[in-house]
């Protein structure tokens, strides 16, 4: 690198380094003197020194926090925009598929409500159609025309004539027995006259061999023994009169036995 005298002189002036030059009495040579600083002839420039190290100064403390600036004025309110147009209705979504929830616990029973006032009676309904009824019937009246003395105690009282017998009624005159063909509730009545010479007569209304009602007279002339009963009968049940003593009767029918169906069961 080529360094000129002018360069060295410029650096010395900047760095302000004194450069000692020996005085001489020799008149300055216009060709070798520096016209700018009026010094003697320049010496041989020295070798430039190396750059010095940078100084390490202390870091200064931070400055105080400045005061906050004043709050600016609020800007004026803007105009409210017009409402937008109503959007179209969206499509209905598909129904979700879910399992039914569990049944909740049963609630407590509610309190009994107050009894309301009785309402006015409604109008009478129309008369209903006539219902069907049974046409089955059963009835009889048996009589004796002569006296009768039983061969044994509490023997069957036979009869000699049926004054009335409903069709289908089963009454045996020979033993005076009625056999039920139509199950139901029956009414039975009897009237038996005592023979004057016998002075004793007892009569029982029997059902299947069991006494239902009874009556009698003792030490009397031509007294009537009579009674009645309402009896439920099933198919095949039998009813008759059992007598103890002598029975009187004539064509005036002093002795008779009647029975009829009251209603079916």
C-alpha positions in Angstrom: 0.0 0.0 0.0 1.5 3.4 -1.0 1.1 6.2 1.6 1.8 9.8 0.6 3.0 12.6 2.7 -0.3 14.4 2.3 -2.1 11.4 3.8 0.1 11.2 6.9 -0.2 15.0 7.4 -4.0 14.7 7.2 -4.0 11.9 9.8 -1.8 13.8 12.2 -4.0 16.8 12.0 -7.1 14.8 12.8 -5.5 12.8 15.6 -3.9 16.0 16.9 -0.6 14.1 17.6 2.4 16.5 17.8 5.1 15.8 15.4 8.4 17.2 16.5 10.5 18.6 13.6 14.1 19.8 14.1 14.6 23.5 13.3 17.1 24.4 10.7 18.4 27.6 9.5 18.2 26.5 6.0 15.9 28.6 4.0 12.8 26.8 3.2 12.7 25.3 -0.1 9.5 26.1 -1.8 9.4 22.7 -3.3 9.9 20.8 0.0 8.0 22.9 2.5 4.4 22.5 3.5 2.7 25.5 2.5 -0.3 24.8 4.8 1.5 24.5 8.2 4.8 26.1 7.4 6.9 23.3 8.8 10.1 21.8 7.7 10.5 19.1 5.3 8.4 16.0 6.1 10.2 13.0 7.5 9.6 9.5 6.5 6.1 8.5 7.7 5.9 6.0 10.4 4.0 2.8 10.3 0.4 3.3 11.2 -0.5 2.1 14.6 -3.2 -0.6 15.2 -6.7 0.4 16.1 -7.2 0.9 19.8 -9.7 -1.1 21.8 -13.1 0.4 22.3 -13.7 1.8 25.8 -16.3 0.1 27.9 -18.5 2.6 29.5 -21.1 2.0 32.3 -24.6 1.5 31.3 -26.8 4.4 32.4 -29.8 3.9 34.7 -33.2 3.9 32.9 -35.1 7.1 32.7 -38.3 7.8 34.7 -41.6 6.7 33.2 -43.4 9.6 31.5 -46.8 10.8 32.5 -49.7 9.2 30.6 -51.1 11.3 27.8 -54.5 12.9 28.1 -57.5 10.9 26.9 -58.7 11.9 23.6 -62.3 13.0 22.9 -64.8 10.3 22.1 -65.8 10.2 18.5 -69.4 10.9 17.5 -71.8 8.0 17.2 -72.2 6.6 13.8 -75.6 6.2 12.2 -77.5 2.9 12.8 -77.7 0.8 9.7 -81.0 -0.4 8.3 -82.1 -4.0 9.3 -81.2 -6.6 6.7 -83.8 -8.5 4.7 -85.3 -11.6 6.4 -83.5 -14.7 5.3 -85.2 -17.7 3.7 -86.5 -20.5 6.0 -83.9 -23.3 6.1 -84.7 -26.9 5.2 -86.1 -29.1 8.0 -83.4 -31.3 9.4 -83.8 -35.1 9.5 -85.4 -36.5 12.6 -82.7 -37.9 15.0 -82.8 -41.5 16.0 -82.6 -42.0 19.7 -83.6 -44.7 22.1 -86.5 -43.8 24.5 -85.5 -42.7 27.9 -86.1 -44.8 31.0 -89.4 -44.4 32.8 -89.2 -42.0 35.6 -90.2 -42.8 39.2 -93.9 -42.9 40.0 -95.2 -39.6 41.4 -96.9 -39.2 44.7 -100.6 -39.7 44.7 -102.5 -36.5 44.3 -104.9 -35.1 46.9 -108.6 -36.0 46.6 -110.5 -33.3 44.8 -113.4 -31.6 46.4 -116.8 -33.2 45.8 -118.6 -31.3 43.1 -122.2 -30.3 43.3 -124.8 -32.8 42.1 -125.7 -32.1 38.5 -129.2 -31.9 37.2 -130.8 -35.2 36.0 -130.4 -35.8 32.4 -133.3 -36.4 30.0 -135.0 -39.8 30.1 -133.6 -42.3 27.7 -135.6 -44.0 25.0 -137.5 -47.2 25.9 -135.5 -50.3 25.0 -136.7 -53.0 22.8 -138.6 -55.8 24.4 -136.3 -58.7 25.4 -136.7 -62.3 24.7 -138.4 -64.4 27.4 -138.7 -68.1 27.9 -141.8 -69.8 26.7 -141.3 -72.9 28.9 -144.0 -73.4 31.4 -144.8 -75.9 34.1 -147.9 -76.0 36.3 -150.5 -78.5 37.6 -153.5 -79.1 40.0 -154.2 -82.6 41.1 -157.4 -83.6 43.1 -158.9 -86.6 44.8 -162.6 -87.6 44.3 -162.7 -90.3 47.1 -161.3 -91.0 50.6 -157.9 -92.5 51.1 -156.3 -94.4 54.0 -152.5 -94.9 53.6 -151.3 -98.5 54.1 -148.3 -97.2 56.1 -147.2 -94.2 58.1 -146.0 -91.2 55.9 -147.0 -92.9 52.7 -147.3 -91.0 49.4 -150.7 -89.4 48.8 -152.0 -90.5 45.4 -154.4 -88.4 43.3 -157.1 -89.4 40.9 -157.5 -86.5 38.4 -155.5 -83.6 37.0 -157.7 -80.5 36.8 -154.9 -78.7 35.0 -151.5 -79.7 33.7 -149.3 -77.5 31.5 -147.9 -79.3 28.4 -144.7 -81.0 29.3 -145.4 -81.1 33.1 -144.5 -84.5 34.6 -147.0 -85.4 37.3 -147.6 -89.0 38.3 -151.2 -89.5 39.6 -150.5 -93.0 41.0 -147.9 -91.8 43.6 -148.8 -88.1 43.5 -145.2 -87.1 42.5 -144.1 -84.0 40.5 -140.8 -84.4 38.6 -139.1 -81.1 37.6 -138.3 -80.8 33.8 -137.8 -77.0 33.8 -135.3 -75.8 36.4 -136.5 -72.8 38.3 -138.3 -71.5 41.4 -141.7 -73.1 42.1 -144.7 -72.4 44.2 -146.5 -75.4 45.9 -149.8 -75.4 47.8 -151.9 -78.3 49.3 -155.2 -78.7 51.0 -156.1 -82.1 52.5 -159.4 -82.8 54.4 -159.5 -85.1 57.5 -161.9 -88.0 57.6 -164.3 -87.6 60.5 -163.9 -91.2 61.7 -160.2 -91.0 61.7 -159.8 -88.0 64.0 -156.1 -87.7 63.1 -154.3 -86.3 60.1 -150.8 -85.0 59.4 -149.4 -83.9 56.0 -145.9 -83.1 54.9 -144.6 -81.4 51.6 -141.6 -83.5 50.6 -138.7 -82.6 48.3 -136.4 -85.5 47.3 -137.5 -87.3 50.6 -137.0 -84.2 52.8 -139.9 -82.4 54.5 -140.3 -78.7 53.5 -143.5 -77.7 55.4 -146.0 -79.7 57.4 -149.4 -79.4 59.2 -151.9 -81.5 61.0 -155.0 -81.9 63.1 -155.9 -84.2 66.0 -159.3 -85.0 67.6 -161.3 -82.9 65.1 -164.1 -83.5 62.6 -163.6 -82.6 59.0 -160.8 -80.2 59.5 -158.6 -79.0 56.6 -154.8 -79.2 56.7 -153.2 -76.8 54.3 -149.8 -75.0 53.7 -147.6 -73.6 50.9 -144.0 -73.1 50.0 -141.7 -71.6 47.4 -139.0 -74.1 46.4 -136.0 -73.9 43.9 -135.9 -77.1 41.8 -133.3 -78.5 39.5 -134.0 -80.9 36.7 -135.0 -84.3 38.1 -136.0 -83.0 41.6 -139.2 -84.6 42.9 -142.0 -83.2 45.1 -144.9 -85.1 46.7 -147.2 -85.1 49.7 -146.7 -87.6 52.6 -149.7 -88.3 54.9 -150.3 -89.9 58.3 -154.0 -90.6 58.9 -157.1 -90.9 56.9 -157.9 -88.5 54.0 -161.4 -87.4 53.0 -162.5 -86.2 49.6 -165.5 -86.2 47.3 -166.3 -84.9 43.8 -166.2 -81.5 45.4 -162.4 -82.0 45.6 -161.8 -81.5 49.3 -158.2 -82.7 48.8 -156.0 -81.0 46.2 -152.3 -80.4 45.3 -151.1 -77.5 43.1 -147.7 -76.4 41.8 -146.4 -74.0 39.2 -143.1 -72.4 37.9 -142.6 -68.9 39.2 -139.4 -68.2 37.1 -136.5 -70.2 35.6 -133.0 -70.4 37.0 
